[in-house]
Amino acid sequence: MANPHRTANGFTLAEAMIAMVILATAAAAVILPFSAGAAAHSEGAKQTVAAQLAAELLERLKSESFDMLWIYDGYVESKGCLFDANWQMYTDPAYSRFWRRTTCADAIVGGRSLKWITAYVYYNDNEVLRMSTLTGP
């Protein structure tokens, strides 16, 4: 039996709970694409920096004497100790989690002796990018 003194103002607990569930579902539907976009942006930025670091290292090695490239087989720049094209250390904290290494192998192409140089770039010990080039005398 209904209470004659009860007024119709306000919501019942069940109505409030249903409204909260609907609001939470709508908020999740709006927020989740933004968080996925932020993660994709972060990964893209990491890939961009890795590509720049690999390309810069390969260009630096290509400018070295061809006969001395063998010394860069196994060359490693550890975290926080990356060098730019002028052999100056990167001091920006954005590079602090990156490290890179190179391999240098002999290659014969069309009867010419070349070097196959590969630069590996890592972020927090996970390989992010691998870039290779052929160079010759």
VMD Tcl script that builds the backbone (N, CA, C; Angstrom):
set m [mol new atoms 411]
animate dup $m
set s [atomselect $m all]
$s set {name element resname resid chain x y z} {
  {N N MET 1 A 0.835 -1.169 0.000}
  {CA C MET 1 A 0.000 0.000 0.000}
  {C C MET 1 A 0.883 1.237 0.000}
  {N N ALA 2 A 0.537 2.221 -0.779}
  {CA C ALA 2 A 1.322 3.438 -0.908}
  {C C ALA 2 A 1.179 4.302 0.321}
  {N N ASN 3 A 2.243 5.009 0.651}
  {CA C ASN 3 A 2.251 5.901 1.803}
  {C C ASN 3 A 1.606 7.207 1.380}
  {N N PRO 4 A 0.537 7.614 2.016}
  {CA C PRO 4 A -0.144 8.851 1.603}
  {C C PRO 4 A 0.652 10.103 1.919}
  {N N HIS 5 A 1.613 10.027 2.839}
  {CA C HIS 5 A 2.400 11.213 3.211}
  {C C HIS 5 A 3.634 11.397 2.331}
  {N N ARG 6 A 3.950 10.405 1.499}
  {CA C ARG 6 A 5.143 10.487 0.655}
  {C C ARG 6 A 4.882 11.430 -0.512}
  {N N THR 7 A 5.862 12.311 -0.739}
  {CA C THR 7 A 5.737 13.215 -1.879}
  {C C THR 7 A 6.486 12.623 -3.056}
  {N N ALA 8 A 6.285 13.078 -4.244}
  {CA C ALA 8 A 6.896 12.548 -5.455}
  {C C ALA 8 A 8.221 13.224 -5.770}
  {N N ASN 9 A 8.751 14.033 -4.878}
  {CA C ASN 9 A 10.027 14.719 -5.117}
  {C C ASN 9 A 11.193 13.755 -4.923}
  {N N GLY 10 A 12.245 13.894 -5.782}
  {CA C GLY 10 A 13.466 13.102 -5.636}
  {C C GLY 10 A 13.409 11.795 -6.400}
  {N N PHE 11 A 14.507 11.040 -6.269}
  {CA C PHE 11 A 14.657 9.766 -6.971}
  {C C PHE 11 A 14.809 8.656 -5.954}
  {N N THR 12 A 14.437 7.482 -6.349}
  {CA C THR 12 A 14.676 6.324 -5.494}
  {C C THR 12 A 16.129 5.901 -5.688}
  {N N LEU 13 A 16.604 5.059 -4.794}
  {CA C LEU 13 A 17.976 4.570 -4.889}
  {C C LEU 13 A 18.174 3.789 -6.192}
  {N N ALA 14 A 17.235 3.000 -6.580}
  {CA C ALA 14 A 17.347 2.208 -7.812}
  {C C ALA 14 A 17.439 3.124 -9.036}
  {N N GLU 15 A 16.655 4.171 -9.082}
  {CA C GLU 15 A 16.704 5.117 -10.201}
  {C C GLU 15 A 18.066 5.822 -10.266}
  {N N ALA 16 A 18.600 6.188 -9.111}
  {CA C ALA 16 A 19.903 6.842 -9.072}
  {C C ALA 16 A 21.010 5.894 -9.541}
  {N N MET 17 A 20.928 4.623 -9.150}
  {CA C MET 17 A 21.927 3.638 -9.568}
  {C C MET 17 A 21.870 3.412 -11.077}
  {N N ILE 18 A 20.686 3.313 -11.628}
  {CA C ILE 18 A 20.542 3.123 -13.077}
  {C C ILE 18 A 21.096 4.339 -13.820}
  {N N ALA 19 A 20.842 5.527 -13.330}
  {CA C ALA 19 A 21.359 6.744 -13.964}
  {C C ALA 19 A 22.885 6.767 -13.923}
  {N N MET 20 A 23.476 6.310 -12.812}
  {CA C MET 20 A 24.931 6.281 -12.701}
  {C C MET 20 A 25.543 5.282 -13.691}
  {N N VAL 21 A 24.914 4.134 -13.862}
  {CA C VAL 21 A 25.408 3.137 -14.812}
  {C C VAL 21 A 25.350 3.691 -16.229}
  {N N ILE 22 A 24.259 4.341 -16.583}
  {CA C ILE 22 A 24.132 4.935 -17.918}
  {C C ILE 22 A 25.173 6.028 -18.115}
  {N N LEU 23 A 25.387 6.866 -17.118}
  {CA C LEU 23 A 26.380 7.938 -17.206}
  {C C LEU 23 A 27.795 7.370 -17.335}
  {N N ALA 24 A 28.123 6.335 -16.572}
  {CA C ALA 24 A 29.452 5.722 -16.640}
  {C C ALA 24 A 29.691 5.087 -18.005}
  {N N THR 25 A 28.689 4.443 -18.563}
  {CA C THR 25 A 28.817 3.835 -19.884}
  {C C THR 25 A 29.049 4.904 -20.946}
  {N N ALA 26 A 28.313 5.987 -20.868}
  {CA C ALA 26 A 28.477 7.076 -21.836}
  {C C ALA 26 A 29.854 7.729 -21.697}
  {N N ALA 27 A 30.316 7.916 -20.466}
  {CA C ALA 27 A 31.634 8.519 -20.247}
  {C C ALA 27 A 32.740 7.614 -20.785}
  {N N ALA 28 A 32.621 6.302 -20.569}
  {CA C ALA 28 A 33.625 5.375 -21.082}
  {C C ALA 28 A 33.647 5.396 -22.607}
  {N N ALA 29 A 32.493 5.489 -23.224}
  {CA C ALA 29 A 32.420 5.520 -24.687}
  {C C ALA 29 A 33.097 6.767 -25.247}
  {N N VAL 30 A 33.072 7.851 -24.509}
  {CA C VAL 30 A 33.700 9.093 -24.962}
  {C C VAL 30 A 35.198 9.107 -24.644}
  {N N ILE 31 A 35.601 8.620 -23.486}
  {CA C ILE 31 A 36.986 8.720 -23.027}
  {C C ILE 31 A 37.905 7.679 -23.663}
  {N N LEU 32 A 37.448 6.460 -23.892}
  {CA C LEU 32 A 38.316 5.395 -24.409}
  {C C LEU 32 A 38.975 5.734 -25.746}
  {N N PRO 33 A 38.277 6.313 -26.720}
  {CA C PRO 33 A 38.978 6.676 -27.954}
  {C C PRO 33 A 40.093 7.703 -27.731}
  {N N PHE 34 A 39.911 8.599 -26.785}
  {CA C PHE 34 A 40.946 9.587 -26.495}
  {C C PHE 34 A 42.180 8.929 -25.890}
  {N N SER 35 A 41.995 7.970 -24.996}
  {CA C SER 35 A 43.158 7.300 -24.403}
  {C C SER 35 A 43.870 6.440 -25.438}
  {N N ALA 36 A 43.128 5.807 -26.333}
  {CA C ALA 36 A 43.761 5.038 -27.409}
  {C C ALA 36 A 44.529 5.965 -28.341}
  {N N GLY 37 A 43.982 7.126 -28.616}
  {CA C GLY 37 A 44.674 8.104 -29.454}
  {C C GLY 37 A 45.942 8.613 -28.801}
  {N N ALA 38 A 45.908 8.818 -27.500}
  {CA C ALA 38 A 47.099 9.273 -26.779}
  {C C ALA 38 A 48.188 8.204 -26.817}
  {N N ALA 39 A 47.799 6.944 -26.676}
  {CA C ALA 39 A 48.782 5.858 -26.744}
  {C C ALA 39 A 49.394 5.767 -28.145}
  {N N ALA 40 A 48.568 5.916 -29.171}
  {CA C ALA 40 A 49.076 5.881 -30.548}
  {C C ALA 40 A 50.009 7.059 -30.816}
  {N N HIS 41 A 49.670 8.214 -30.284}
  {CA C HIS 41 A 50.525 9.392 -30.444}
  {C C HIS 41 A 51.879 9.169 -29.772}
  {N N SER 42 A 51.867 8.612 -28.582}
  {CA C SER 42 A 53.108 8.346 -27.859}
  {C C SER 42 A 53.980 7.353 -28.625}
  {N N GLU 43 A 53.379 6.299 -29.150}
  {CA C GLU 43 A 54.129 5.310 -29.926}
  {C C GLU 43 A 54.683 5.940 -31.203}
  {N N GLY 44 A 53.904 6.777 -31.850}
  {CA C GLY 44 A 54.367 7.457 -33.059}
  {C C GLY 44 A 55.541 8.382 -32.784}
  {N N ALA 45 A 55.473 9.096 -31.670}
  {CA C ALA 45 A 56.578 9.986 -31.296}
  {C C ALA 45 A 57.850 9.181 -31.030}
  {N N LYS 46 A 57.707 8.030 -30.365}
  {CA C LYS 46 A 58.855 7.169 -30.085}
  {C C LYS 46 A 59.455 6.648 -31.400}
  {N N GLN 47 A 58.606 6.241 -32.333}
  {CA C GLN 47 A 59.078 5.749 -33.630}
  {C C GLN 47 A 59.799 6.852 -34.408}
  {N N THR 48 A 59.276 8.066 -34.335}
  {CA C THR 48 A 59.889 9.194 -35.043}
  {C C THR 48 A 61.284 9.488 -34.498}
  {N N VAL 49 A 61.418 9.524 -33.186}
  {CA C VAL 49 A 62.732 9.764 -32.578}
  {C C VAL 49 A 63.689 8.632 -32.920}
  {N N ALA 50 A 63.202 7.393 -32.890}
  {CA C ALA 50 A 64.052 6.245 -33.217}
  {C C ALA 50 A 64.530 6.319 -34.668}
  {N N ALA 51 A 63.655 6.695 -35.578}
  {CA C ALA 51 A 64.047 6.815 -36.990}
  {C C ALA 51 A 65.095 7.905 -37.176}
  {N N GLN 52 A 64.923 9.010 -36.472}
  {CA C GLN 52 A 65.904 10.100 -36.553}
  {C C GLN 52 A 67.248 9.652 -36.000}
  {N N LEU 53 A 67.234 8.922 -34.885}
  {CA C LEU 53 A 68.482 8.444 -34.284}
  {C C LEU 53 A 69.188 7.431 -35.186}
  {N N ALA 54 A 68.432 6.527 -35.792}
  {CA C ALA 54 A 69.035 5.525 -36.676}
  {C C ALA 54 A 69.606 6.180 -37.930}
  {N N ALA 55 A 68.845 7.077 -38.540}
  {CA C ALA 55 A 69.312 7.738 -39.766}
  {C C ALA 55 A 70.554 8.574 -39.491}
  {N N GLU 56 A 70.571 9.269 -38.374}
  {CA C GLU 56 A 71.727 10.100 -38.020}
  {C C GLU 56 A 72.967 9.236 -37.799}
  {N N LEU 57 A 72.801 8.099 -37.133}
  {CA C LEU 57 A 73.935 7.219 -36.886}
  {C C LEU 57 A 74.463 6.624 -38.196}
  {N N LEU 58 A 73.572 6.206 -39.078}
  {CA C LEU 58 A 74.007 5.661 -40.363}
  {C C LEU 58 A 74.736 6.713 -41.194}
  {N N GLU 59 A 74.242 7.928 -41.194}
  {CA C GLU 59 A 74.917 8.996 -41.944}
  {C C GLU 59 A 76.296 9.284 -41.362}
  {N N ARG 60 A 76.399 9.245 -40.045}
  {CA C ARG 60 A 77.704 9.476 -39.416}
  {C C ARG 60 A 78.681 8.375 -39.825}
  {N N LEU 61 A 78.226 7.125 -39.838}
  {CA C LEU 61 A 79.113 6.028 -40.205}
  {C C LEU 61 A 79.456 6.053 -41.687}
  {N N LYS 62 A 78.521 6.464 -42.522}
  {CA C LYS 62 A 78.814 6.548 -43.956}
  {C C LYS 62 A 79.865 7.617 -44.253}
  {N N SER 63 A 79.994 8.588 -43.372}
  {CA C SER 63 A 80.999 9.634 -43.584}
  {C C SER 63 A 82.392 9.192 -43.108}
  {N N GLU 64 A 82.461 8.057 -42.411}
  {CA C GLU 64 A 83.744 7.528 -41.951}
  {C C GLU 64 A 84.494 6.909 -43.130}
  {N N SER 65 A 85.773 6.697 -42.959}
  {CA C SER 65 A 86.592 6.026 -43.970}
  {C C SER 65 A 86.072 4.601 -44.167}
  {N N PHE 66 A 85.907 4.210 -45.425}
  {CA C PHE 66 A 85.370 2.889 -45.735}
  {C C PHE 66 A 86.220 1.782 -45.119}
  {N N ASP 67 A 87.518 1.954 -45.144}
  {CA C ASP 67 A 88.423 0.935 -44.607}
  {C C ASP 67 A 88.356 0.814 -43.086}
  {N N MET 68 A 87.771 1.804 -42.416}
  {CA C MET 68 A 87.687 1.771 -40.953}
  {C C MET 68 A 86.295 1.391 -40.439}
  {N N LEU 69 A 85.354 1.100 -41.331}
  {CA C LEU 69 A 83.989 0.784 -40.896}
  {C C LEU 69 A 83.916 -0.491 -40.058}
  {N N TRP 70 A 84.854 -1.402 -40.221}
  {CA C TRP 70 A 84.828 -2.655 -39.476}
  {C C TRP 70 A 84.844 -2.423 -37.965}
  {N N ILE 71 A 85.409 -1.289 -37.519}
  {CA C ILE 71 A 85.455 -1.051 -36.072}
  {C C ILE 71 A 84.075 -0.748 -35.498}
  {N N TYR 72 A 83.100 -0.473 -36.349}
  {CA C TYR 72 A 81.742 -0.177 -35.877}
  {C C TYR 72 A 80.865 -1.424 -35.828}
  {N N ASP 73 A 81.424 -2.589 -36.149}
  {CA C ASP 73 A 80.661 -3.829 -35.989}
  {C C ASP 73 A 80.577 -4.131 -34.494}
  {N N GLY 74 A 79.402 -3.996 -33.935}
  {CA C GLY 74 A 79.224 -4.177 -32.492}
  {C C GLY 74 A 79.306 -2.887 -31.698}
  {N N TYR 75 A 79.374 -1.740 -32.374}
  {CA C TYR 75 A 79.408 -0.438 -31.695}
  {C C TYR 75 A 78.111 -0.236 -30.913}
  {N N VAL 76 A 78.199 0.239 -29.671}
  {CA C VAL 76 A 77.027 0.443 -28.808}
  {C C VAL 76 A 77.104 1.813 -28.157}
  {N N GLU 77 A 75.975 2.514 -28.173}
  {CA C GLU 77 A 75.812 3.739 -27.375}
  {C C GLU 77 A 74.732 3.424 -26.345}
  {N N SER 78 A 75.100 3.426 -25.083}
  {CA C SER 78 A 74.184 3.020 -24.027}
  {C C SER 78 A 73.177 4.119 -23.682}
  {N N LYS 79 A 72.208 3.767 -22.857}
  {CA C LYS 79 A 71.167 4.722 -22.452}
  {C C LYS 79 A 71.795 5.983 -21.883}
  {N N GLY 80 A 71.314 7.114 -22.362}
  {CA C GLY 80 A 71.804 8.386 -21.863}
  {C C GLY 80 A 73.162 8.800 -22.412}
  {N N CYS 81 A 73.748 8.005 -23.285}
  {CA C CYS 81 A 75.074 8.312 -23.851}
  {C C CYS 81 A 75.035 8.273 -25.370}
  {N N LEU 82 A 74.063 8.931 -25.955}
  {CA C LEU 82 A 73.947 8.983 -27.412}
  {C C LEU 82 A 74.675 10.220 -27.931}
  {N N PHE 83 A 75.323 10.052 -29.083}
  {CA C PHE 83 A 76.077 11.150 -29.677}
  {C C PHE 83 A 75.444 11.576 -30.989}
  {N N ASP 84 A 75.486 12.876 -31.258}
  {CA C ASP 84 A 74.946 13.387 -32.517}
  {C C ASP 84 A 76.007 13.282 -33.614}
  {N N ALA 85 A 75.717 13.863 -34.777}
  {CA C ALA 85 A 76.614 13.764 -35.930}
  {C C ALA 85 A 77.981 14.405 -35.677}
  {N N ASN 86 A 78.056 15.349 -34.753}
  {CA C ASN 86 A 79.318 16.018 -34.432}
  {C C ASN 86 A 79.986 15.427 -33.193}
  {N N TRP 87 A 79.563 14.247 -32.796}
  {CA C TRP 87 A 80.084 13.558 -31.628}
  {C C TRP 87 A 79.848 14.327 -30.331}
  {N N GLN 88 A 78.759 15.110 -30.297}
  {CA C GLN 88 A 78.344 15.787 -29.065}
  {C C GLN 88 A 77.240 14.955 -28.425}
  {N N MET 89 A 77.284 14.796 -27.113}
  {CA C MET 89 A 76.299 13.966 -26.435}
  {C C MET 89 A 74.945 14.669 -26.388}
  {N N TYR 90 A 73.886 13.900 -26.683}
  {CA C TYR 90 A 72.534 14.434 -26.529}
  {C C TYR 90 A 72.267 14.636 -25.044}
  {N N THR 91 A 71.816 15.834 -24.677}
  {CA C THR 91 A 71.549 16.113 -23.270}
  {C C THR 91 A 70.063 16.210 -22.962}
  {N N ASP 92 A 69.232 16.210 -23.991}
  {CA C ASP 92 A 67.786 16.302 -23.794}
  {C C ASP 92 A 67.277 15.032 -23.109}
  {N N PRO 93 A 66.482 15.170 -22.049}
  {CA C PRO 93 A 65.964 13.988 -21.352}
  {C C PRO 93 A 65.084 13.090 -22.235}
  {N N ALA 94 A 64.600 13.615 -23.358}
  {CA C ALA 94 A 63.781 12.809 -24.259}
  {C C ALA 94 A 64.560 11.617 -24.807}
  {N N TYR 95 A 65.891 11.699 -24.827}
  {CA C TYR 95 A 66.731 10.622 -25.359}
  {C C TYR 95 A 67.237 9.675 -24.272}
  {N N SER 96 A 66.890 9.915 -23.023}
  {CA C SER 96 A 67.495 9.178 -21.913}
  {C C SER 96 A 67.138 7.694 -21.889}
  {N N ARG 97 A 66.039 7.290 -22.480}
  {CA C ARG 97 A 65.654 5.875 -22.462}
  {C C ARG 97 A 66.025 5.142 -23.758}
  {N N PHE 98 A 66.604 5.873 -24.697}
  {CA C PHE 98 A 67.006 5.263 -25.958}
  {C C PHE 98 A 68.456 4.798 -25.881}
  {N N TRP 99 A 68.770 3.733 -26.591}
  {CA C TRP 99 A 70.147 3.332 -26.826}
  {C C TRP 99 A 70.190 2.690 -28.208}
  {N N ARG 100 A 71.386 2.594 -28.760}
  {CA C ARG 100 A 71.494 2.065 -30.113}
  {C C ARG 100 A 72.802 1.304 -30.290}
  {N N ARG 101 A 72.791 0.446 -31.298}
  {CA C ARG 101 A 73.976 -0.343 -31.620}
  {C C ARG 101 A 74.032 -0.521 -33.129}
  {N N THR 102 A 75.187 -0.939 -33.624}
  {CA C THR 102 A 75.343 -1.155 -35.062}
  {C C THR 102 A 76.008 -2.496 -35.328}
  {N N THR 103 A 75.754 -2.986 -36.524}
  {CA C THR 103 A 76.506 -4.113 -37.060}
  {C C THR 103 A 77.018 -3.678 -38.432}
  {N N CYS 104 A 78.137 -4.230 -38.816}
  {CA C CYS 104 A 78.746 -3.881 -40.097}
  {C C CYS 104 A 79.283 -5.168 -40.714}
  {N N ALA 105 A 78.742 -5.538 -41.866}
  {CA C ALA 105 A 79.141 -6.786 -42.518}
  {C C ALA 105 A 79.604 -6.503 -43.940}
  {N N ASP 106 A 80.500 -7.360 -44.426}
  {CA C ASP 106 A 80.959 -7.251 -45.812}
  {C C ASP 106 A 79.863 -7.738 -46.749}
  {N N ALA 107 A 79.770 -7.098 -47.900}
  {CA C ALA 107 A 78.802 -7.492 -48.929}
  {C C ALA 107 A 79.454 -7.328 -50.290}
  {N N ILE 108 A 79.198 -8.265 -51.171}
  {CA C ILE 108 A 79.677 -8.179 -52.549}
  {C C ILE 108 A 78.450 -7.991 -53.430}
  {N N VAL 109 A 78.398 -6.862 -54.113}
  {CA C VAL 109 A 77.270 -6.551 -54.994}
  {C C VAL 109 A 77.841 -6.179 -56.349}
  {N N GLY 110 A 77.498 -6.979 -57.371}
  {CA C GLY 110 A 77.990 -6.701 -58.712}
  {C C GLY 110 A 79.501 -6.705 -58.800}
  {N N GLY 111 A 80.134 -7.541 -57.996}
  {CA C GLY 111 A 81.585 -7.619 -58.004}
  {C C GLY 111 A 82.271 -6.536 -57.192}
  {N N ARG 112 A 81.507 -5.633 -56.600}
  {CA C ARG 112 A 82.075 -4.554 -55.771}
  {C C ARG 112 A 82.018 -4.939 -54.302}
  {N N SER 113 A 83.055 -4.590 -53.576}
  {CA C SER 113 A 83.101 -4.828 -52.139}
  {C C SER 113 A 82.432 -3.652 -51.424}
  {N N LEU 114 A 81.352 -3.945 -50.708}
  {CA C LEU 114 A 80.590 -2.928 -49.982}
  {C C LEU 114 A 80.453 -3.336 -48.519}
  {N N LYS 115 A 79.912 -2.447 -47.731}
  {CA C LYS 115 A 79.611 -2.734 -46.325}
  {C C LYS 115 A 78.108 -2.584 -46.119}
  {N N TRP 116 A 77.531 -3.557 -45.432}
  {CA C TRP 116 A 76.121 -3.528 -45.067}
  {C C TRP 116 A 76.069 -3.097 -43.606}
  {N N ILE 117 A 75.622 -1.861 -43.368}
  {CA C ILE 117 A 75.591 -1.304 -42.010}
  {C C ILE 117 A 74.151 -1.302 -41.530}
  {N N THR 118 A 73.933 -1.801 -40.330}
  {CA C THR 118 A 72.595 -1.820 -39.738}
  {C C THR 118 A 72.646 -1.110 -38.392}
  {N N ALA 119 A 71.713 -0.194 -38.200}
  {CA C ALA 119 A 71.570 0.504 -36.920}
  {C C ALA 119 A 70.315 -0.017 -36.230}
  {N N TYR 120 A 70.445 -0.375 -34.972}
  {CA C TYR 120 A 69.332 -0.843 -34.151}
  {C C TYR 120 A 69.083 0.203 -33.080}
  {N N VAL 121 A 67.834 0.596 -32.912}
  {CA C VAL 121 A 67.491 1.572 -31.877}
  {C C VAL 121 A 66.546 0.903 -30.888}
  {N N TYR 122 A 66.854 1.071 -29.609}
  {CA C TYR 122 A 66.071 0.451 -28.543}
  {C C TYR 122 A 65.497 1.534 -27.636}
  {N N TYR 123 A 64.335 1.235 -27.075}
  {CA C TYR 123 A 63.714 2.108 -26.078}
  {C C TYR 123 A 63.380 1.212 -24.893}
  {N N ASN 124 A 63.938 1.516 -23.741}
  {CA C ASN 124 A 63.758 0.673 -22.551}
  {C C ASN 124 A 64.057 -0.799 -22.855}
  {N N ASP 125 A 65.133 -1.035 -23.565}
  {CA C ASP 125 A 65.619 -2.378 -23.894}
  {C C ASP 125 A 64.731 -3.155 -24.857}
  {N N ASN 126 A 63.765 -2.506 -25.485}
  {CA C ASN 126 A 62.945 -3.136 -26.522}
  {C C ASN 126 A 63.320 -2.526 -27.864}
  {N N GLU 127 A 63.582 -3.371 -28.849}
  {CA C GLU 127 A 63.945 -2.860 -30.169}
  {C C GLU 127 A 62.750 -2.122 -30.770}
  {N N VAL 128 A 62.994 -0.877 -31.154}
  {CA C VAL 128 A 61.952 -0.039 -31.729}
  {C C VAL 128 A 62.098 0.020 -33.246}
  {N N LEU 129 A 63.343 0.061 -33.705}
  {CA C LEU 129 A 63.559 0.273 -35.118}
  {C C LEU 129 A 64.887 -0.343 -35.548}
  {N N ARG 130 A 64.916 -0.821 -36.799}
  {CA C ARG 130 A 66.132 -1.352 -37.405}
  {C C ARG 130 A 66.218 -0.737 -38.790}
  {N N MET 131 A 67.350 -0.111 -39.088}
  {CA C MET 131 A 67.541 0.553 -40.382}
  {C C MET 131 A 68.897 0.153 -40.946}
  {N N SER 132 A 68.934 -0.172 -42.245}
  {CA C SER 132 A 70.173 -0.630 -42.868}
  {C C SER 132 A 70.484 0.176 -44.109}
  {N N THR 133 A 71.768 0.163 -44.479}
  {CA C THR 133 A 72.205 0.812 -45.710}
  {C C THR 133 A 73.456 0.106 -46.231}
  {N N LEU 134 A 73.641 0.176 -47.525}
  {CA C LEU 134 A 74.874 -0.290 -48.154}
  {C C LEU 134 A 75.753 0.911 -48.432}
  {N N THR 135 A 77.028 0.768 -48.184}
  {CA C THR 135 A 77.938 1.861 -48.479}
  {C C THR 135 A 79.220 1.287 -49.087}
  {N N GLY 136 A 79.867 2.078 -49.867}
  {CA C GLY 136 A 81.082 1.614 -50.525}
  {C C GLY 136 A 82.135 2.702 -50.569}
  {N N PRO 137 A 83.318 2.318 -51.075}
  {CA C PRO 137 A 84.422 3.276 -51.118}
  {C C PRO 137 A 84.173 4.367 -52.165}
}
mol reanalyze $m
mol bondsrecalc $m
mol representation Tube
mol addrep $m
